Each structure stands twice: as C-alpha cells, then as structure tokens.
C-alpha cells in the first residue's frame, strides 16, 4: 500500500469529515494530526466503546458526562481523548494542569468560567496541591466551590455555585492519586501500549495529513521502532520525512526508514541511546542489579521521574527491566538484545518482584 501526496485543498478523512491542513511549525502539525472524533481515533478500542456509550447517554439526557480519569504511560493519547470527548459532546474544553492550579483562587478562576456541560481537562492531576484537591471534592460532587476567606475567628466561607461540568483528569502516576479523589471519577480508563498494526494505521493516516509518500513496509519499520506509542511514532515519522526529503527521493520506504532511524540511534526494538545505556549500566556495573532508581538516575544524568515515567514502562512491558523490592534489575532478554553476558545465568537468587 502506498499513500501518495494529497491533492491541494482539504483532504477527506475516513468518515467523510473534512480535516484542515496547517503548514508551518511543529505545534501546528500536532494540532492537525490529532483526530477530532472517536471514529478517527486509532487504538484503545475498549475505551472507545465505553466512552461512546457514555457520551451518547449523556447527550440523550442533556446532562454533563460523568467525570473521567485517564491514566497510563505518556504519549498514548490522553490529551487527545479529552478533546475528542468535548467535541463529541458538542461543548467547550478548558485545559490546565495540576501544578498550574497552585491555590483555591486559581481553581475558582478555572471552574467559574466553565459553561454548562463543558469539559475541564487537568493534566498531571496527581500533582494537585492537597488543599486544592480537597476544594475539588464538593465541586465534583455537588457543583459548588467553598472559598475560605480570613483566618481564625474572622474567617468565613463563600459558597460559589458552579455549572454542571465534566472533569477529565490525566495522569501517568495513578498510584499517587488519593483514594477520595480517584473514587470521584465515575469513568476510569487505563490506556495501554498500542499494538504494531494500530501504530501502522496511525502512521498511514498521519502521512496522508502531512502529504508524505510512504509505503506499507516503511510504515511497518517506523511502527516497529515506535515503542508502541503514538507520540513517539509521529515524532519518528517527521524525522524520517526530513531524511527522505534530503537524502532520498522524498518517499519513505523500508530502506529509507531503516537508514534514518539507525542514524537517530533507534534500534529495531525501539530502544534509544539512554535505554541501552541504562540496561548496560545495570548489566555491567551493577552485575544485573538490583540498583536503586536514584542511583541509576544520577549515573546516567537524568531525572528519576523521567526514568520512571518515560523509560521504564516500555522496558518493563517488553521484558528488559524488572522492578523489585530492592531496586531495578536487568533481565536475560536485555542481555541477549545488547549482546552482553547475563550476570545471573548461574542461578543467583533474584530479589522479590514488585
């Protein structure tokens, strides 16, 4: 299959709706590549089915959708899904993040501007200030916001009524959410890593939007190295597009994709330089492990949160890394992939897995 250059004008998506092409900065490309309807959203089929039922029911009743919690590794489409929910409901969406809502006044500023049945999307919701989180409870349940002014005996409570809204919270660290907050979300979904076929479909659609000529083998090669993550796949597609434009005839074939991705240091399993450095460190310096997260972060020169949220989920899912009660250990599969001897091949007992 070959996806050719789209004709000038406005292309048509699979469900017949038009999609505006935007040229220029990468951020414009990001907006263009984001699907706007559930029908165009690739992957996460079970979540799409449940959301479509809930959205249809809410629209039929003329009510706000129940609050939604989206959690899972970064880059799987939580922000995109939140925008799609607002579009499917036919309402506005207001986007913010946990660290940005520093105090009750900031929360009041967000919620008092929300219209009836609108969506409020809070990214990194696990990073909400505890006082802000507690103020959010009555807002989610009773659609009122209690603002405390003054201190001690002179304090007073101002109760602000709110329009009925839908809160969509997104997090990569669901375990850090408090139970009272988590339980107030009526719809809770965990986004999983994509399968390779879904990533291929996503790349073909993105190539059509970006006016990139790509064949099936080229899309398959990029998908194989994408860490099964849409955000990574789209980033790699842009870099392969650049390589094809400068070093080839502009078309993305398997050989062009291989040359471009090898040049970027992305191997056939999607591991980059830092992935390999981390696993090599565990296998060589720490004899396979265990090693603490902070120790590894300091050694490779990366933030521990970045290792835990960005790198570890894929390495664990692929079987290259394990978390134990005493730290991280590299697996025999990691040693095989890197061509290194496995330190625990002699049967040395392993620490208990978490």
N, C-alpha and C positions, 0 to 999 in steps of 0.2 A: 504494500500500500504506500502511495506517495501523496503527501499533502502539498499541493502547489501553492503558488502565490495567489492570494485572494484578489479579486478584481477591485478596482478603485471604487470607493464608496463605502457603503455599510454592509458588512457580511451578515449572514443569517445563521443563527445557532440551530442546534438540533431540534428545538421545539418550535422553531419558526419565529422566535422573537428576535428583534434586531439588537446588535451589540455595537456600541460606538468604539471606533478605533482611536486611540490617543497616541500621538508620537511625542518624543522628547525624553524627559527624564525617566529614570527607573521607577520612581514613585508613580508616575502616570501609567507605566506598564503594569505595575502592581494592581492599580485600580481596574485597568482594562481586563486583566487576566482573572480577576475574581468573578466567579459565577454569581448571578443575581437571583437565581431561582433554584429551588431544590432539584428540579429536573435536570439542571446543568451541573449540579454538584457531583463530582466523581467520588465514589467510595463511600464508606461508612453507611452501608445500605440499611442496617438495622436501625441506626439512629435516624436516618432519613424517614423510614417508615413510621417510627413512633412520633417524630416531630410533625409529619404531615397530618397524622390523625389528630394530634393535639391542636394544631393550628386550625384545621378545618372545623373542629368542635368549637373552639373559641370564637371563630368568626361567625359561625352559625348562631351562637348565643349572644353575640355582640359584646363579649366580655374580654378582659385582658387575659392573655395567656398566663398560665401558671409560671412561677419563677423557674429558671433553667440554670443548672450547673453543668459546665463543660470542663472536663479535666482530662489530662493526658500529656504526653511529651510535646515540646514546642514544635511548631511548623506543620501541624496536622489539620489546621483549618478551623480553629475555634472562633477566631475573629470573623472569618468569612461566614461561618454558620450563623453567627449572631446577626450579621447584616442581612442574610437571607431570611431569617425569621421575621425581621422587621419588614422586609419587602413583601413577604408572603402575607403578613398581617395587614399590610397597607398602612403602616404607621411610621412615625419618625423614630430615629435611634440617636441617642446621646451616648458618646463614648468617653470613658475615663479609665483610670487605673487605681488600684489600691493605694500606692504611695502618693498619688496626687491628691487624695482626699485626706488631708492632714488633720482636720478637726471638724467639729459638728457644723460650723458655719459653712465649710466647703461642701459638706454633704447636703445641707439645706439649699445651697446655691444650685446644686445639681438637680435635686428632686423637685424643688418648687417650680422649675422651668419645664417640667415634663408634662406633656398633654395626656389626655385620656387614652389609655391602652397603649401608650408609647413604650418603647424599649429603652432601658438603661443598661449599657454594657460596661461591666467593670472587669478589666483585665488584671491579672495578678491579685485576685481578690483575697488570697491568703495573706497579703501584706497590709491589710487594713489595720489601722490603729484600733486598739481594743475598745476605747470609748466610742469611736465612730461605729464600730461593729455593733455595739450594744444599742446605739441610737437607730441602727438599721433594722433591728428586730421589729419594733412596732410599725415601722414604715412598710415592711414586707407583709406583715400580718393584717394590720388594721388601717394601713394607708394614712397614718398620722406621724408627725415628727415632733418629738418633745425637745425643745431647746431650753436649757437651763441658763438663766442669767443671774449674775450676782453670786455671792458666796455666803455660806453660813446662814444665819437667821434672816439675812436680807435677800436670799436667793428666791427666785420664782421660776415657774415652769411655763413656758409659752408653747401651746399645742397648735401646730400648723396642720391643717387638713391637706391631704395630697390627692391628686388624681390617681385613679387605679392604673398602675403601670406594671410592666414585666421587667424584673431584674434578671439579667443574664450574667452570671459570674463565670470567669475562666481562670483556670489555674493549672500549673504544671506540678503543683505540690499539694494534692488533695489531702494528704495526711496532716498537713499543717492547719487545715480548717478546723475550727472548733465545732463540736457536735451541735450546739444550738444553732449555729449559722448553717451548717450543712443540712440539718433536718428541715430547714425552712424552704428548701428548694423542692418543689413538687416533681420536677423532671430532672433527673440526674443521668448524665451520659459520660462514659469514658471513651475517648477517641483512641482507636488502635492504629498501629502502623499499617500502611496500605500494602496490598499485595502488588506484585510486579505488573500484572495485567492492568490494574487500575491506574498505576502510575503511567503506563504506556498510553492509556486513553487520555489521561490528563495532559500529557506532553503533546499528543496529536492535536488536541483542541487548542493548547497554548501556541503551538506552531502556526496553526491557522490564523489565530488572532495577531500574532507577531509577524505574519507574512514570511515565514521561514519554510523553505523546502526541506522536508525530512522524509526519509523512508522508514519502513517498519523496523528494519534492523538498527537504524540509527536511534530511533526512539527506544528500542529494547535495550540497547547498550547504555543509554543515559539512565533509563529506569533501573537497570541492574545496579548502578553505582550511586543511586539517589538516597541511600539509607532508608528507602521505602517511605520517604517523607516528601509531601508535595512542595513545601517551600524550598527544600534542597534541590528537588528535581527541576523546578523553574529557574533557580539560580544557575544550575549547571547548563540548562538549555540556552540561557543567554550567553554564557561563556563559550559554549560550543558554536553558537551562532556567530560570535565575533571571530572565532578561529576559522570557521568555514568561509567567512567573508574575506578574510585577509590571506589565508594560506591555501584555500581550495577554491572551488567554483561557486561558493555560496550555498551549496546544497549539503545537508547533513546526512551522510551515510555512516555505516558502522565504522569504517576505517577512519573517517574524519573524527567521529566521536571518540574513538579509542585514542587517537593521537592527541586530541585536545584535552581529554581527561587525564591521560598519563602525564601530560605536561603540567597539569594542575596538582599532581600528586594524589589523585583519587584512584585507588586501586579497584580491582574488579568486584570487590565486596563492599565498596563504598567507604572504605577506611581512608582517612586523610593522614597527613604527617603527624598530627597530635595524637590521633588514635594509635598509630603504630608506635610512637614514642612512649605513650602510656603503657601499652602492653609489653613493649620491650623492657621498659624500666622494671615492671613487675617480674618478668621472667628472668632477667639477668641480675639486676642489683638486689632485688628482694627475693630471689630464688622462687619465684612464682607467687609469693605473698604468704600470709596476709600483710597488707600495708594500709595505714590509715589514710583517709581521704585528704586531710590537711597536709600530710607528708607528701602525698603524690602531687597535690596542687602546687605546693612550694617548689617541688623538684622540677616540674615541667613549666613553671612560671605562669600558671593560670589560676583564676579564681575557683575556689572549691565549689561554689554554687553552679558555675558554668560546667565544671566536670560532671556534677551530679545531675543537672537538669538537661544538658545538651548532649554530652558524650556518652554517659553511662547507660541511659535507657536502650540505645541501639546496640551497644556492645553486649549488654546483658541479654537482650532479646535474641541476638544472633549466637549466643553461647560462647562469647570470647571472654567474658568477665563475670565474676560472681561476687555478691556481697555476703559477707559472713559476720559473725558476732565479733570478730577481731579485726576486720578490715576487708580490703578488696584482694581477690586472688585472680590470677590469670588461669585460663583453662588449657587443657591439652589441645583443644581446637585452635586456640590463639597461637600456641607454639607451632602447630602444623602450618597455619596460614603464614606466619612470619619466617618459617624455615629454621626455627630455633629448637634446641633440645628442651624437653619438658622436665623441670626440676623434680616434680613429684611422681615421675614414672616408676620410682622404686616402691611405691605404695605407702609413702609417708602419710599419716592420717591428716585429713583436711579439717579445718575449723567448721563449726556448725553454720549452715547457711541461714540467712535471714529471710 
